[in-house]
Amino acid sequence: MSYTEKSRIKDIVFALDNFDIKKAMEKFSMKECQKANIYPDIWNCEDEIDKIKEELIDIIPPR
């Protein structure tokens, strides 16, 4: 279980509104995701990097 303090919501919304997914994809690293233990554990599938990037962009559409 987790929660977010009400006082942080404004900053979180601002960060999400200003997140540049295309710029983030330029620096995207499967190895860094694997080191950070980001779920799901798909980060050793280097041959699927283009598909994974597309899926991430679909989740967070470019602004």
N, C-alpha and C positions, 0 to 999 in steps of 0.2 A: 504494500500500500504506500502511496505517496500523495503529496499535496503540494500546492503552490500558494505561497502567501499572497493574499489579495493585493498587497502593495507592489508585487512584482509583475502583475498582469500587464500593466501599461508598457513596461519595458520589453516584455516578451512579444506582445503584439507589434510593437515598433520594429523589433529585430526581424520578425517573420515578414512584415510588410516590406522590409528593405533588403531581404535576402535575395541575392542574385544567383540563381541555380546554374545558369550558364557559366558564370565566372567560377563557381564552385566546381563544376565539372572539369574545368581546365586544370585544376589542381588535384582532382580526384585520385585517390590511391587505394587500390584493393588491399595492399599490404598494411596500410595505416588502419583500415577498417578491421582487418584481421587482428592486428596488435591491440586494438581497442576492444576486442571481443564484442563487436556490434552484432546483434541478432538480426537476421538469421546467419548462420555460419556458412556463407556462400562465397567468401572472399578469397578462396584458393582456386576459384574457377576462372582463371585469367582468360580462357578462351571465350568466356561469356561477358566480358567487360562491356561491350557495346550494348548488349541486351540489358544488363544491369543499369547502365547509365540511362538508357531510355526509360526504364521503369521508374528510376528516381526522378527524372524530369516529369514524368506523368503524374507523380505524386505531388510534386511541387512545380506547378506550371511557371514558366518564365514570366517576368513582369515587363 
